[in-house]
Amino acid sequence: MLCKKLHHAAFRCRDAAETVKFYTEMLGLKFTHAMGEDHVPSTGKYSPHVHIFFEMEDGSHIAFFECPKDPGETSGRDPATPGWIQHFAFEVDSMETLLAAKQDMEAKGLKVVGVTNHDDFISSIYFFDPSGHRLELTVRTCLDPVQLRAYEEEAPKVLALWNETRDWSQRAKVFGSQTGYSRPTADA
Protein backbone atom coordinates (compact mmCIF):
# COMPACT_ATOMS: atom_id res chain seq x y z
CA MET A 1 0.00 0.00 0.00
CA LEU A 2 1.34 3.43 -0.95
CA CYS A 3 -0.05 5.44 1.99
CA LYS A 4 1.30 4.08 5.27
CA LYS A 5 -0.45 6.46 7.66
CA LEU A 6 -1.51 10.05 8.07
CA HIS A 7 1.51 12.29 8.68
CA HIS A 8 -0.46 15.47 9.40
CA ALA A 9 -3.63 17.39 8.67
CA ALA A 10 -3.18 21.17 8.44
CA PHE A 11 -5.64 23.95 9.18
CA ARG A 12 -5.57 27.69 9.73
CA CYS A 13 -5.46 29.09 13.24
CA ARG A 14 -6.18 32.55 14.62
CA ASP A 15 -3.12 32.76 16.90
CA ALA A 16 -0.20 30.33 16.93
CA ALA A 17 0.73 30.91 20.58
CA GLU A 18 -2.86 30.41 21.72
CA THR A 19 -3.02 27.23 19.63
CA VAL A 20 0.22 25.87 21.16
CA LYS A 21 -1.12 26.56 24.64
CA PHE A 22 -4.41 24.78 23.95
CA TYR A 23 -3.04 21.66 22.26
CA THR A 24 -0.19 21.14 24.72
CA GLU A 25 -2.03 22.04 27.91
CA MET A 26 -5.55 20.87 27.13
CA LEU A 27 -4.82 17.80 25.00
CA GLY A 28 -1.29 16.92 26.06
CA LEU A 29 0.13 16.87 22.53
CA LYS A 30 3.84 17.45 22.03
CA PHE A 31 4.77 20.74 20.28
CA THR A 32 7.48 19.35 18.02
CA HIS A 33 8.20 21.77 15.21
CA ALA A 34 7.64 25.33 14.05
CA MET A 35 8.74 26.85 10.76
CA GLY A 36 7.73 29.75 8.61
CA GLU A 37 8.33 31.68 5.45
CA ASP A 38 7.38 34.93 3.81
CA HIS A 39 6.51 32.96 0.65
CA VAL A 40 4.74 29.60 0.34
CA PRO A 41 7.49 27.05 -0.46
CA SER A 42 5.34 24.99 -2.86
CA THR A 43 3.76 27.89 -4.79
CA GLY A 44 6.02 30.93 -4.30
CA LYS A 45 3.03 33.09 -3.28
CA TYR A 46 3.73 35.90 -0.80
CA SER A 47 2.04 34.90 2.46
CA PRO A 48 4.00 35.39 5.71
CA HIS A 49 3.06 32.48 7.97
CA VAL A 50 4.14 30.25 10.81
CA HIS A 51 3.50 26.51 10.54
CA ILE A 52 3.32 24.61 13.86
CA PHE A 53 3.21 20.82 14.42
CA PHE A 54 1.85 18.70 17.27
CA GLU A 55 2.73 15.03 17.58
CA MET A 56 0.43 12.30 18.82
CA GLU A 57 1.50 9.10 20.53
CA ASP A 58 1.63 7.11 17.28
CA GLY A 59 3.91 9.69 15.63
CA SER A 60 1.17 11.30 13.56
CA HIS A 61 0.70 15.07 13.68
CA ILE A 62 -1.81 17.82 13.40
CA ALA A 63 -0.54 21.16 12.16
CA PHE A 64 -1.72 24.75 11.92
CA PHE A 65 -0.83 27.89 9.99
CA GLU A 66 -1.16 31.42 11.27
CA CYS A 67 -1.17 33.72 8.24
CA PRO A 68 -2.39 37.17 9.29
CA LYS A 69 -1.91 38.94 5.95
CA ASP A 70 -4.27 36.61 4.06
CA PRO A 71 -7.97 37.51 3.89
CA GLY A 72 -10.75 35.35 5.22
CA GLU A 73 -11.82 33.78 8.44
CA THR A 74 -9.08 32.83 10.89
CA SER A 75 -10.78 29.72 12.23
CA GLY A 76 -12.91 27.00 10.78
CA ARG A 77 -13.02 26.31 7.04
CA ASP A 78 -13.89 29.29 4.90
CA PRO A 79 -13.53 29.85 1.17
CA ALA A 80 -11.15 32.79 1.64
CA THR A 81 -8.48 30.65 3.37
CA PRO A 82 -5.65 30.11 0.87
CA GLY A 83 -6.06 26.75 -0.84
CA TRP A 84 -2.54 25.58 0.05
CA ILE A 85 -3.24 25.59 3.79
CA GLN A 86 -5.94 22.99 4.37
CA HIS A 87 -4.83 19.57 3.15
CA PHE A 88 -4.31 15.97 4.13
CA ALA A 89 -0.73 14.72 4.25
CA PHE A 90 -0.12 10.99 3.96
CA GLU A 91 3.22 9.59 5.03
CA VAL A 92 5.10 7.19 2.76
CA ASP A 93 8.00 4.98 3.84
CA SER A 94 10.90 6.38 1.80
CA MET A 95 12.12 9.00 -0.65
CA GLU A 96 12.23 6.26 -3.29
CA THR A 97 8.53 5.57 -2.72
CA LEU A 98 7.73 9.28 -2.90
CA LEU A 99 9.59 9.67 -6.20
CA ALA A 100 7.97 6.54 -7.66
CA ALA A 101 4.52 7.81 -6.64
CA LYS A 102 5.20 11.18 -8.27
CA GLN A 103 6.31 9.48 -11.49
CA ASP A 104 3.28 7.17 -11.48
CA MET A 105 0.80 10.00 -10.86
CA GLU A 106 2.33 12.19 -13.55
CA ALA A 107 2.25 9.24 -15.98
CA LYS A 108 -1.49 9.02 -15.28
CA GLY A 109 -1.92 12.71 -16.16
CA LEU A 110 -2.08 14.15 -12.65
CA LYS A 111 -0.32 17.47 -12.12
CA VAL A 112 2.11 17.07 -9.19
CA VAL A 113 4.03 19.88 -7.46
CA GLY A 114 7.33 19.04 -5.76
CA VAL A 115 9.40 17.41 -4.38
CA THR A 116 9.51 20.24 -1.84
CA ASN A 117 12.03 20.09 1.03
CA HIS A 118 10.56 21.53 4.23
CA ASP A 119 13.48 22.47 6.49
CA ASP A 120 15.08 19.01 6.14
CA PHE A 121 12.19 17.85 8.38
CA ILE A 122 10.02 16.34 5.63
CA SER A 123 9.91 16.30 1.82
CA SER A 124 6.60 16.36 -0.01
CA ILE A 125 4.70 16.31 -3.26
CA TYR A 126 1.29 17.96 -3.75
CA PHE A 127 -1.72 17.28 -5.94
CA PHE A 128 -5.51 17.64 -5.90
CA ASP A 129 -8.29 15.07 -5.72
CA PRO A 130 -11.25 15.28 -8.13
CA SER A 131 -13.18 17.44 -5.67
CA GLY A 132 -10.34 19.97 -5.45
CA HIS A 133 -8.97 18.91 -2.06
CA ARG A 134 -5.22 19.40 -1.77
CA LEU A 135 -3.34 16.24 -0.88
CA GLU A 136 0.27 15.69 0.10
CA LEU A 137 2.49 12.64 0.14
CA THR A 138 5.35 13.19 2.54
CA VAL A 139 8.41 11.35 3.79
CA ARG A 140 10.32 12.06 6.98
CA THR A 141 13.78 13.19 5.92
CA CYS A 142 15.08 13.85 9.42
CA LEU A 143 15.52 10.58 11.28
CA ASP A 144 18.37 11.76 13.52
CA PRO A 145 17.09 11.89 17.13
CA VAL A 146 19.57 14.66 17.98
CA GLN A 147 18.28 16.87 15.15
CA LEU A 148 14.66 16.06 15.99
CA ARG A 149 15.30 17.15 19.58
CA ALA A 150 16.97 20.33 18.27
CA TYR A 151 13.85 21.08 16.19
CA GLU A 152 11.71 20.57 19.29
CA GLU A 153 13.92 22.89 21.34
CA GLU A 154 13.92 25.46 18.53
CA ALA A 155 10.12 25.51 18.09
CA PRO A 156 9.41 27.92 20.99
CA LYS A 157 12.11 30.31 19.66
CA VAL A 158 10.54 30.25 16.19
CA LEU A 159 7.13 30.96 17.72
CA ALA A 160 8.54 33.80 19.86
CA LEU A 161 10.12 35.43 16.79
CA TRP A 162 6.82 35.08 14.93
CA ASN A 163 4.87 36.63 17.82
CA GLU A 164 7.32 39.54 17.91
CA THR A 165 7.40 40.31 14.18
CA ARG A 166 4.60 38.48 12.28
CA ASP A 167 7.10 38.26 9.40
CA TRP A 168 10.52 36.76 8.84
CA SER A 169 12.62 39.93 8.49
CA GLN A 170 14.61 38.99 11.59
CA ARG A 171 14.80 35.24 10.94
CA ALA A 172 18.59 35.28 11.28
CA LYS A 173 18.07 35.53 15.06
CA VAL A 174 16.85 31.93 15.03
CA PHE A 175 18.14 30.44 11.79
CA GLY A 176 21.51 32.18 11.31
CA SER A 177 20.60 33.58 7.88
CA GLN A 178 17.94 35.71 6.21
CA THR A 179 16.84 32.88 3.89
CA GLY A 180 16.24 29.19 4.35
CA TYR A 181 16.89 27.36 7.58
CA SER A 182 20.64 27.63 8.08
CA ARG A 183 21.45 27.14 11.70
CA PRO A 184 24.56 28.20 13.57
CA THR A 185 26.92 25.25 13.94
CA ALA A 186 28.70 24.26 17.12
CA ASP A 187 31.98 25.32 15.48
CA ALA A 188 30.76 28.87 14.74
Buried (B, 14 or more C-beta within 10 A) or exposed (E): EEBEEBBBBBBBBEBBBEBBEBBEEEEEBBBBBBBBBBEBBBBEEEBBBBBBBBBBEEEBBBBBBBBBEBEBEBEEEEEEBBEBBBBBBBBBBEEEBBBEBBEEBEEEEEEBBBBBBBBBBBBBBBBBEEEEEBBBBBBBBBEEEEEBEEBBEBBEEBBBBBEEBBBBEEBBEBBBEEEEBEBEEEEE
